[in-house]
Amino acid sequence: MSSNLTATQLFITTLVIAFGTTLTRFLPFLIFRRGQETPAYVKKLQVLLPPAAIGLLVVYTLKDVSFTNGSRGIPEFLSIGGIVIIHRLFKNTLLSIAGGTLLYMFLIQTVFSV
């Protein structure tokens, strides 16, 4: 796929993305000073956001699964089960994601290949 942006537009876009990324990294240190008590709403977000993000990823993963034809969602559900098992055993998010991805790719490339 080719880009229709000029070199200047690409440079400006890269600068804006870099600035936005840097801002999101430093903003918490500017807003919440060392030694201050963390506000209650931030503590609540710390607890609520990770499960919400995982739930969103599960819904997004399963949104296009057809239960009436093809593999009927079997590789997706087996991979989700694998992720749960790996996470229960090792309590390592990156290992769980990598293991689930590898299991899914193995299943669709070999067991459920067309």
N, CA, C and O atoms as CSV, one atom per row, in Angstrom:
chain,resi,resn,atom,element,x,y,z
A,1,MET,N,N,0.839,-1.166,0.000
A,1,MET,CA,C,0.000,0.000,0.000
A,1,MET,C,C,0.888,1.235,0.000
A,1,MET,O,O,1.791,1.344,0.830
A,2,SER,N,N,0.656,2.136,-0.887
A,2,SER,CA,C,1.481,3.332,-0.951
A,2,SER,C,C,0.786,4.480,-0.222
A,2,SER,O,O,-0.439,4.513,-0.102
A,3,SER,N,N,1.600,5.421,0.260
A,3,SER,CA,C,1.079,6.566,0.984
A,3,SER,C,C,0.988,7.763,0.043
A,3,SER,O,O,1.842,7.950,-0.823
A,4,ASN,N,N,-0.038,8.556,0.220
A,4,ASN,CA,C,-0.197,9.760,-0.583
A,4,ASN,C,C,0.315,10.986,0.148
A,4,ASN,O,O,0.127,12.106,-0.328
A,5,LEU,N,N,0.961,10.803,1.299
A,5,LEU,CA,C,1.483,11.922,2.064
A,5,LEU,C,C,2.847,12.340,1.532
A,5,LEU,O,O,3.637,11.512,1.079
A,6,THR,N,N,3.102,13.623,1.597
A,6,THR,CA,C,4.421,14.124,1.211
A,6,THR,C,C,5.396,13.872,2.354
A,6,THR,O,O,4.986,13.493,3.451
A,7,ALA,N,N,6.672,14.079,2.102
A,7,ALA,CA,C,7.690,13.892,3.135
A,7,ALA,C,C,7.456,14.844,4.307
A,7,ALA,O,O,7.647,14.463,5.461
A,8,THR,N,N,7.046,16.066,4.021
A,8,THR,CA,C,6.770,17.045,5.079
A,8,THR,C,C,5.589,16.602,5.933
A,8,THR,O,O,5.635,16.696,7.160
A,9,GLN,N,N,4.533,16.118,5.287
A,9,GLN,CA,C,3.365,15.645,6.027
A,9,GLN,C,C,3.718,14.435,6.896
A,9,GLN,O,O,3.253,14.327,8.031
A,10,LEU,N,N,4.525,13.540,6.372
A,10,LEU,CA,C,4.960,12.384,7.163
A,10,LEU,C,C,5.780,12.821,8.367
A,10,LEU,O,O,5.616,12.280,9.461
A,11,PHE,N,N,6.664,13.799,8.174
A,11,PHE,CA,C,7.494,14.302,9.261
A,11,PHE,C,C,6.631,14.948,10.347
A,11,PHE,O,O,6.829,14.690,11.535
A,12,ILE,N,N,5.686,15.778,9.944
A,12,ILE,CA,C,4.795,16.438,10.900
A,12,ILE,C,C,3.943,15.406,11.637
A,12,ILE,O,O,3.754,15.510,12.849
A,13,THR,N,N,3.437,14.427,10.924
A,13,THR,CA,C,2.650,13.368,11.554
A,13,THR,C,C,3.478,12.619,12.584
A,13,THR,O,O,2.996,12.331,13.680
A,14,THR,N,N,4.717,12.304,12.242
A,14,THR,CA,C,5.602,11.607,13.176
A,14,THR,C,C,5.858,12.455,14.416
A,14,THR,O,O,5.868,11.933,15.531
A,15,LEU,N,N,6.066,13.758,14.235
A,15,LEU,CA,C,6.283,14.658,15.379
A,15,LEU,C,C,5.059,14.713,16.286
A,15,LEU,O,O,5.191,14.677,17.510
A,16,VAL,N,N,3.879,14.797,15.699
A,16,VAL,CA,C,2.651,14.856,16.496
A,16,VAL,C,C,2.462,13.560,17.284
A,16,VAL,O,O,2.095,13.599,18.458
A,17,ILE,N,N,2.706,12.429,16.657
A,17,ILE,CA,C,2.588,11.140,17.341
A,17,ILE,C,C,3.617,11.035,18.467
A,17,ILE,O,O,3.294,10.572,19.561
A,18,ALA,N,N,4.844,11.461,18.206
A,18,ALA,CA,C,5.888,11.427,19.233
A,18,ALA,C,C,5.523,12.336,20.402
A,18,ALA,O,O,5.711,11.956,21.558
A,19,PHE,N,N,5.009,13.520,20.121
A,19,PHE,CA,C,4.601,14.435,21.176
A,19,PHE,C,C,3.464,13.847,22.005
A,19,PHE,O,O,3.493,13.906,23.234
A,20,GLY,N,N,2.467,13.284,21.335
A,20,GLY,CA,C,1.343,12.676,22.052
A,20,GLY,C,C,1.780,11.521,22.934
A,20,GLY,O,O,1.308,11.389,24.064
A,21,THR,N,N,2.673,10.688,22.435
A,21,THR,CA,C,3.177,9.567,23.210
A,21,THR,C,C,3.971,10.060,24.409
A,21,THR,O,O,3.800,9.547,25.515
A,22,THR,N,N,4.833,11.044,24.209
A,22,THR,CA,C,5.626,11.603,25.302
A,22,THR,C,C,4.727,12.250,26.348
A,22,THR,O,O,4.947,12.086,27.548
A,23,LEU,N,N,3.723,12.978,25.897
A,23,LEU,CA,C,2.792,13.627,26.818
A,23,LEU,C,C,2.086,12.612,27.704
A,23,LEU,O,O,1.957,12.827,28.909
A,24,THR,N,N,1.626,11.503,27.119
A,24,THR,CA,C,0.938,10.494,27.931
A,24,THR,C,C,1.887,9.829,28.924
A,24,THR,O,O,1.436,9.322,29.951
A,25,ARG,N,N,3.176,9.819,28.647
A,25,ARG,CA,C,4.152,9.229,29.578
A,25,ARG,C,C,4.458,10.159,30.744
A,25,ARG,O,O,4.620,9.695,31.872
A,26,PHE,N,N,4.543,11.467,30.494
A,26,PHE,CA,C,4.960,12.413,31.526
A,26,PHE,C,C,3.814,13.074,32.271
A,26,PHE,O,O,4.012,13.564,33.383
A,27,LEU,N,N,2.619,13.101,31.688
A,27,LEU,CA,C,1.487,13.782,32.304
A,27,LEU,C,C,1.179,13.278,33.718
A,27,LEU,O,O,0.941,14.104,34.599
A,28,PRO,N,N,1.172,11.976,33.977
A,28,PRO,CA,C,0.895,11.531,35.354
A,28,PRO,C,C,1.893,12.086,36.373
A,28,PRO,O,O,1.511,12.382,37.505
A,29,PHE,N,N,3.161,12.231,35.989
A,29,PHE,CA,C,4.163,12.768,36.909
A,29,PHE,C,C,3.943,14.255,37.163
A,29,PHE,O,O,4.295,14.761,38.228
A,30,LEU,N,N,3.368,14.950,36.201
A,30,LEU,CA,C,3.083,16.369,36.378
A,30,LEU,C,C,1.811,16.589,37.200
A,30,LEU,O,O,1.733,17.529,37.990
A,31,ILE,N,N,0.827,15.727,37.011
A,31,ILE,CA,C,-0.452,15.882,37.713
A,31,ILE,C,C,-0.354,15.397,39.161
A,31,ILE,O,O,-0.832,16.069,40.075
A,32,PHE,N,N,0.258,14.243,39.368
A,32,PHE,CA,C,0.335,13.650,40.697
A,32,PHE,C,C,1.762,13.781,41.222
A,32,PHE,O,O,2.662,13.070,40.775
A,33,ARG,N,N,1.959,14.675,42.154
A,33,ARG,CA,C,3.271,14.916,42.730
A,33,ARG,C,C,3.647,13.809,43.702
A,33,ARG,O,O,2.784,13.166,44.300
A,34,ARG,N,N,4.945,13.599,43.849
A,34,ARG,CA,C,5.462,12.594,44.773
A,34,ARG,C,C,5.054,12.969,46.200
A,34,ARG,O,O,5.131,14.132,46.598
A,35,GLY,N,N,4.624,11.972,46.951
A,35,GLY,CA,C,4.242,12.202,48.335
A,35,GLY,C,C,2.761,12.496,48.513
A,35,GLY,O,O,2.247,12.412,49.628
A,36,GLN,N,N,2.068,12.839,47.434
A,36,GLN,CA,C,0.628,13.091,47.534
A,36,GLN,C,C,-0.122,11.778,47.562
A,36,GLN,O,O,0.315,10.788,46.975
A,37,GLU,N,N,-1.237,11.772,48.237
A,37,GLU,CA,C,-2.112,10.604,48.249
A,37,GLU,C,C,-2.785,10.498,46.873
A,37,GLU,O,O,-3.273,11.491,46.334
A,38,THR,N,N,-2.805,9.291,46.318
A,38,THR,CA,C,-3.453,9.067,45.027
A,38,THR,C,C,-4.962,9.242,45.196
A,38,THR,O,O,-5.546,8.666,46.114
A,39,PRO,N,N,-5.601,10.027,44.327
A,39,PRO,CA,C,-7.048,10.236,44.446
A,39,PRO,C,C,-7.826,8.911,44.338
A,39,PRO,O,O,-7.390,7.965,43.683
A,40,ALA,N,N,-8.971,8.879,44.994
A,40,ALA,CA,C,-9.788,7.666,45.048
A,40,ALA,C,C,-10.223,7.217,43.652
A,40,ALA,O,O,-10.252,6.021,43.361
A,41,TYR,N,N,-10.560,8.182,42.791
A,41,TYR,CA,C,-11.028,7.794,41.455
A,41,TYR,C,C,-9.910,7.135,40.642
A,41,TYR,O,O,-10.186,6.267,39.813
A,42,VAL,N,N,-8.653,7.533,40.866
A,42,VAL,CA,C,-7.540,6.908,40.158
A,42,VAL,C,C,-7.327,5.484,40.672
A,42,VAL,O,O,-7.060,4.569,39.893
A,43,LYS,N,N,-7.448,5.306,41.987
A,43,LYS,CA,C,-7.328,3.963,42.561
A,43,LYS,C,C,-8.429,3.047,42.033
A,43,LYS,O,O,-8.196,1.871,41.755
A,44,LYS,N,N,-9.640,3.610,41.900
A,44,LYS,CA,C,-10.753,2.814,41.368
A,44,LYS,C,C,-10.494,2.440,39.901
A,44,LYS,O,O,-10.772,1.314,39.489
A,45,LEU,N,N,-9.963,3.385,39.119
A,45,LEU,CA,C,-9.630,3.106,37.722
A,45,LEU,C,C,-8.548,2.033,37.615
A,45,LEU,O,O,-8.577,1.206,36.704
A,46,GLN,N,N,-7.593,2.049,38.549
A,46,GLN,CA,C,-6.531,1.031,38.565
A,46,GLN,C,C,-7.118,-0.364,38.666
A,46,GLN,O,O,-6.588,-1.309,38.081
A,47,VAL,N,N,-8.202,-0.497,39.401
A,47,VAL,CA,C,-8.829,-1.798,39.609
A,47,VAL,C,C,-9.763,-2.159,38.450
A,47,VAL,O,O,-9.814,-3.316,38.032
A,48,LEU,N,N,-10.499,-1.174,37.931
A,48,LEU,CA,C,-11.543,-1.451,36.946
A,48,LEU,C,C,-11.056,-1.538,35.501
A,48,LEU,O,O,-11.610,-2.310,34.717
A,49,LEU,N,N,-10.038,-0.770,35.133
A,49,LEU,CA,C,-9.646,-0.709,33.721
A,49,LEU,C,C,-9.033,-1.994,33.160
A,49,LEU,O,O,-9.381,-2.371,32.041
A,50,PRO,N,N,-8.140,-2.685,33.872
A,50,PRO,CA,C,-7.593,-3.917,33.278
A,50,PRO,C,C,-8.646,-4.960,32.911
A,50,PRO,O,O,-8.608,-5.470,31.791
A,51,PRO,N,N,-9.600,-5.309,33.809
A,51,PRO,CA,C,-10.635,-6.264,33.386
A,51,PRO,C,C,-11.507,-5.732,32.252
A,51,PRO,O,O,-11.932,-6.497,31.386
A,52,ALA,N,N,-11.778,-4.427,32.253
A,52,ALA,CA,C,-12.582,-3.847,31.175
A,52,ALA,C,C,-11.857,-3.961,29.843
A,52,ALA,O,O,-12.475,-4.269,28.823
A,53,ALA,N,N,-10.547,-3.714,29.845
A,53,ALA,CA,C,-9.759,-3.823,28.610
A,53,ALA,C,C,-9.733,-5.270,28.121
A,53,ALA,O,O,-9.865,-5.518,26.922
A,54,ILE,N,N,-9.566,-6.220,29.030
A,54,ILE,CA,C,-9.564,-7.633,28.646
A,54,ILE,C,C,-10.927,-8.024,28.078
A,54,ILE,O,O,-11.007,-8.718,27.064
A,55,GLY,N,N,-11.992,-7.579,28.732
A,55,GLY,CA,C,-13.341,-7.865,28.226
A,55,GLY,C,C,-13.552,-7.312,26.828
A,55,GLY,O,O,-14.146,-7.972,25.975
A,56,LEU,N,N,-13.066,-6.102,26.596
A,56,LEU,CA,C,-13.164,-5.488,25.273
A,56,LEU,C,C,-12.404,-6.307,24.235
A,56,LEU,O,O,-12.892,-6.509,23.123
A,57,LEU,N,N,-11.215,-6.775,24.593
A,57,LEU,CA,C,-10.426,-7.594,23.666
A,57,LEU,C,C,-11.130,-8.922,23.350
A,57,LEU,O,O,-11.094,-9.385,22.211
A,58,VAL,N,N,-11.759,-9.524,24.343
A,58,VAL,CA,C,-12.480,-10.785,24.107
A,58,VAL,C,C,-13.651,-10.543,23.164
A,58,VAL,O,O,-13.852,-11.303,22.217
A,59,VAL,N,N,-14.421,-9.495,23.415
A,59,VAL,CA,C,-15.560,-9.176,22.541
A,59,VAL,C,C,-15.077,-8.899,21.125
A,59,VAL,O,O,-15.673,-9.387,20.165
A,60,TYR,N,N,-14.002,-8.121,20.978
A,60,TYR,CA,C,-13.462,-7.804,19.665
A,60,TYR,C,C,-12.982,-9.076,18.957
A,60,TYR,O,O,-13.159,-9.222,17.748
A,61,THR,N,N,-12.379,-9.984,19.710
A,61,THR,CA,C,-11.886,-11.232,19.130
A,61,THR,C,C,-13.026,-12.084,18.595
A,61,THR,O,O,-12.895,-12.717,17.548
A,62,LEU,N,N,-14.127,-12.099,19.303
A,62,LEU,CA,C,-15.232,-13.002,18.945
A,62,LEU,C,C,-16.313,-12.356,18.086
A,62,LEU,O,O,-17.278,-13.025,17.717
A,63,LYS,N,N,-16.176,-11.072,17.759
A,63,LYS,CA,C,-17.260,-10.371,17.048
A,63,LYS,C,C,-17.544,-10.923,15.654
A,63,LYS,O,O,-18.689,-10.870,15.206
A,64,ASP,N,N,-16.549,-11.445,14.963
A,64,ASP,CA,C,-16.755,-11.943,13.606
A,64,ASP,C,C,-16.800,-13.460,13.521
A,64,ASP,O,O,-16.786,-14.015,12.422
A,65,VAL,N,N,-16.854,-14.134,14.648
A,65,VAL,CA,C,-16.879,-15.596,14.647
A,65,VAL,C,C,-18.263,-16.068,14.227
A,65,VAL,O,O,-19.276,-15.617,14.761
A,66,SER,N,N,-18.291,-16.983,13.263
A,66,SER,CA,C,-19.549,-17.568,12.815
A,66,SER,C,C,-19.728,-18.914,13.505
A,66,SER,O,O,-18.879,-19.799,13.399
A,67,PHE,N,N,-20.839,-19.053,14.210
A,67,PHE,CA,C,-21.121,-20.301,14.917
A,67,PHE,C,C,-21.888,-21.290,14.057
A,67,PHE,O,O,-22.187,-22.399,14.501
A,68,THR,N,N,-22.209,-20.897,12.822
A,68,THR,CA,C,-22.994,-21.775,11.959
A,68,THR,C,C,-22.197,-22.379,10.806
A,68,THR,O,O,-22.660,-23.337,10.186
A,69,ASN,N,N,-21.025,-21.854,10.505
A,69,ASN,CA,C,-20.220,-22.436,9.427
A,69,ASN,C,C,-18.735,-22.313,9.747
A,69,ASN,O,O,-18.352,-21.673,10.726
A,70,GLY,N,N,-17.927,-22.916,8.934
A,70,GLY,CA,C,-16.479,-22.878,9.144
A,70,GLY,C,C,-16.080,-23.655,10.384
A,70,GLY,O,O,-16.612,-24.734,10.646
A,71,SER,N,N,-15.164,-23.120,11.131
A,71,SER,CA,C,-14.674,-23.820,12.327
A,71,SER,C,C,-15.560,-23.568,13.541
A,71,SER,O,O,-15.295,-24.103,14.618
A,72,ARG,N,N,-16.614,-22.758,13.386
A,72,ARG,CA,C,-17.614,-22.502,14.418
A,72,ARG,C,C,-17.042,-21.917,15.712
A,72,ARG,O,O,-17.604,-22.117,16.789
A,73,GLY,N,N,-15.937,-21.203,15.605
A,73,GLY,CA,C,-15.360,-20.544,16.773
A,73,GLY,C,C,-14.535,-21.446,17.672
A,73,GLY,O,O,-14.082,-21.020,18.734
A,74,ILE,N,N,-14.335,-22.694,17.253
A,74,ILE,CA,C,-13.592,-23.638,18.090
A,74,ILE,C,C,-12.156,-23.175,18.338
A,74,ILE,O,O,-11.727,-23.195,19.492
A,75,PRO,N,N,-11.378,-22.754,17.317
A,75,PRO,CA,C,-10.012,-22.311,17.616
A,75,PRO,C,C,-9.962,-21.089,18.531
A,75,PRO,O,O,-9.070,-20.974,19.372
A,76,GLU,N,N,-10.926,-20.176,18.364
A,76,GLU,CA,C,-10.960,-18.991,19.216
A,76,GLU,C,C,-11.207,-19.374,20.682
A,76,GLU,O,O,-10.515,-18.898,21.581
A,77,PHE,N,N,-12.192,-20.231,20.904
A,77,PHE,CA,C,-12.517,-20.620,22.281
A,77,PHE,C,C,-11.428,-21.498,22.896
A,77,PHE,O,O,-11.158,-21.394,24.093
A,78,LEU,N,N,-10.806,-22.352,22.103
A,78,LEU,CA,C,-9.679,-23.139,22.621
A,78,LEU,C,C,-8.513,-22.232,23.007
A,78,LEU,O,O,-7.849,-22.458,24.018
A,79,SER,N,N,-8.272,-21.209,22.198
A,79,SER,CA,C,-7.187,-20.269,22.492
A,79,SER,C,C,-7.486,-19.453,23.746
A,79,SER,O,O,-6.597,-19.221,24.565
A,80,ILE,N,N,-8.727,-19.022,23.896
A,80,ILE,CA,C,-9.111,-18.297,25.110
A,80,ILE,C,C,-8.923,-19.201,26.331
A,80,ILE,O,O,-8.426,-18.755,27.365
A,81,GLY,N,N,-9.319,-20.466,26.211
A,81,GLY,CA,C,-9.098,-21.416,27.298
A,81,GLY,C,C,-7.623,-21.593,27.603
A,81,GLY,O,O,-7.226,-21.682,28.765
A,82,GLY,N,N,-6.812,-21.644,26.554
A,82,GLY,CA,C,-5.364,-21.752,26.743
A,82,GLY,C,C,-4.794,-20.539,27.466
A,82,GLY,O,O,-3.923,-20.668,28.326
A,83,ILE,N,N,-5.291,-19.373,27.113
A,83,ILE,CA,C,-4.838,-18.145,27.772
A,83,ILE,C,C,-5.177,-18.187,29.259
A,83,ILE,O,O,-4.348,-17.843,30.102
A,84,VAL,N,N,-6.386,-18.606,29.570
A,84,VAL,CA,C,-6.809,-18.686,30.977
A,84,VAL,C,C,-5.924,-19.662,31.743
A,84,VAL,O,O,-5.474,-19.357,32.847
A,85,ILE,N,N,-5.671,-20.843,31.160
A,85,ILE,CA,C,-4.837,-21.847,31.829
A,85,ILE,C,C,-3.409,-21.326,32.031
A,85,ILE,O,O,-2.857,-21.437,33.126
A,86,ILE,N,N,-2.824,-20.769,30.993
A,86,ILE,CA,C,-1.456,-20.249,31.100
A,86,ILE,C,C,-1.378,-19.152,32.158
A,86,ILE,O,O,-0.433,-19.099,32.944
A,87,HIS,N,N,-2.387,-18.275,32.166
A,87,HIS,CA,C,-2.351,-17.177,33.129
A,87,HIS,C,C,-2.536,-17.687,34.561
A,87,HIS,O,O,-1.908,-17.172,35.486
A,88,ARG,N,N,-3.388,-18.689,34.747
A,88,ARG,CA,C,-3.567,-19.269,36.089
A,88,ARG,C,C,-2.291,-19.935,36.574
A,88,ARG,O,O,-1.955,-19.858,37.756
A,89,LEU,N,N,-1.578,-20.589,35.663
A,89,LEU,CA,C,-0.353,-21.298,36.055
A,89,LEU,C,C,0.809,-20.356,36.322
A,89,LEU,O,O,1.516,-20.516,37.317
A,90,PHE,N,N,1.020,-19.368,35.443
A,90,PHE,CA,C,2.229,-18.556,35.506
A,90,PHE,C,C,2.005,-17.113,35.951
A,90,PHE,O,O,2.962,-16.428,36.310
A,91,LYS,N,N,0.762,-16.642,35.934
A,91,LYS,CA,C,0.430,-15.266,36.316
A,91,LYS,C,C,1.315,-14.234,35.601
A,91,LYS,O,O,1.791,-13.272,36.204
A,92,ASN,N,N,1.518,-14.463,34.309
A,92,ASN,CA,C,2.351,-13.587,33.495
A,92,ASN,C,C,1.547,-13.195,32.255
A,92,ASN,O,O,1.268,-14.030,31.395
A,93,THR,N,N,1.181,-11.924,32.175
A,93,THR,CA,C,0.323,-11.459,31.089
A,93,THR,C,C,0.958,-11.661,29.717
A,93,THR,O,O,0.298,-12.141,28.795
A,94,LEU,N,N,2.227,-11.302,29.574
A,94,LEU,CA,C,2.882,-11.430,28.268
A,94,LEU,C,C,2.970,-12.890,27.837
A,94,LEU,O,O,2.768,-13.206,26.665
A,95,LEU,N,N,3.269,-13.776,28.778
A,95,LEU,CA,C,3.322,-15.207,28.471
A,95,LEU,C,C,1.936,-15.710,28.068
A,95,LEU,O,O,1.813,-16.522,27.151
A,96,SER,N,N,0.912,-15.237,28.739
A,96,SER,CA,C,-0.456,-15.640,28.408
A,96,SER,C,C,-0.838,-15.192,27.001
A,96,SER,O,O,-1.406,-15.966,26.230
A,97,ILE,N,N,-0.527,-13.946,26.672
A,97,ILE,CA,C,-0.851,-13.424,25.339
A,97,ILE,C,C,-0.073,-14.173,24.265
A,97,ILE,O,O,-0.636,-14.571,23.245
A,98,ALA,N,N,1.221,-14.362,24.495
A,98,ALA,CA,C,2.053,-15.071,23.511
A,98,ALA,C,C,1.586,-16.513,23.352
A,98,ALA,O,O,1.480,-17.012,22.231
A,99,GLY,N,N,1.311,-17.177,24.452
A,99,GLY,CA,C,0.853,-18.570,24.386
A,99,GLY,C,C,-0.474,-18.705,23.672
A,99,GLY,O,O,-0.657,-19.610,22.858
A,100,GLY,N,N,-1.406,-17.806,23.974
A,100,GLY,CA,C,-2.707,-17.836,23.304
A,100,GLY,C,C,-2.594,-17.557,21.818
A,100,GLY,O,O,-3.272,-18.184,21.005
A,101,THR,N,N,-1.734,-16.613,21.468
A,101,THR,CA,C,-1.518,-16.289,20.052
A,101,THR,C,C,-0.901,-17.469,19.319
A,101,THR,O,O,-1.345,-17.829,18.228
A,102,LEU,N,N,0.125,-18.074,19.915
A,102,LEU,CA,C,0.761,-19.240,19.286
A,102,LEU,C,C,-0.217,-20.400,19.134
A,102,LEU,O,O,-0.248,-21.057,18.094
A,103,LEU,N,N,-1.013,-20.651,20.166
A,103,LEU,CA,C,-2.004,-21.727,20.089
A,103,LEU,C,C,-3.016,-21.451,18.980
A,103,LEU,O,O,-3.338,-22.343,18.195
A,104,TYR,N,N,-3.517,-20.220,18.917
A,104,TYR,CA,C,-4.484,-19.860,17.882
A,104,TYR,C,C,-3.893,-20.020,16.486
A,104,TYR,O,O,-4.532,-20.587,15.599
A,105,MET,N,N,-2.681,-19.525,16.292
A,105,MET,CA,C,-2.048,-19.629,14.975
A,105,MET,C,C,-1.805,-21.096,14.606
A,105,MET,O,O,-2.002,-21.486,13.455
A,106,PHE,N,N,-1.382,-21.902,15.573
A,106,PHE,CA,C,-1.196,-23.328,15.318
A,106,PHE,C,C,-2.517,-23.973,14.897
A,106,PHE,O,O,-2.562,-24.734,13.930
A,107,LEU,N,N,-3.582,-23.668,15.623
A,107,LEU,CA,C,-4.885,-24.279,15.329
A,107,LEU,C,C,-5.399,-23.893,13.951
A,107,LEU,O,O,-5.871,-24.753,13.207
A,108,ILE,N,N,-5.316,-22.616,13.598
A,108,ILE,CA,C,-5.878,-22.216,12.295
A,108,ILE,C,C,-4.982,-22.604,11.123
A,108,ILE,O,O,-5.458,-22.725,9.994
A,109,GLN,N,N,-3.691,-22.801,11.381
A,109,GLN,CA,C,-2.781,-23.172,10.296
A,109,GLN,C,C,-2.725,-24.677,10.076
A,109,GLN,O,O,-2.417,-25.123,8.971
A,110,THR,N,N,-3.012,-25.461,11.095
A,110,THR,CA,C,-2.887,-26.924,10.970
A,110,THR,C,C,-4.218,-27.648,11.170
A,110,THR,O,O,-4.724,-28.283,10.245
A,111,VAL,N,N,-4.773,-27.556,12.349
A,111,VAL,CA,C,-5.958,-28.347,12.692
A,111,VAL,C,C,-7.195,-27.882,11.926
A,111,VAL,O,O,-7.950,-28.708,11.413
A,112,PHE,N,N,-7.409,-26.566,11.845
A,112,PHE,CA,C,-8.612,-26.036,11.212
A,112,PHE,C,C,-8.322,-25.361,9.880
A,112,PHE,O,O,-9.061,-24.469,9.463
A,113,SER,N,N,-7.254,-25.777,9.209
A,113,SER,CA,C,-6.923,-25.152,7.924
A,113,SER,C,C,-7.939,-25.567,6.867
A,113,SER,O,O,-8.516,-26.653,6.927
A,114,VAL,N,N,-8.141,-24.694,5.914
A,114,VAL,CA,C,-9.143,-24.946,4.864
A,114,VAL,C,C,-8.540,-25.743,3.738
A,114,VAL,O,O,-9.226,-26.053,2.765
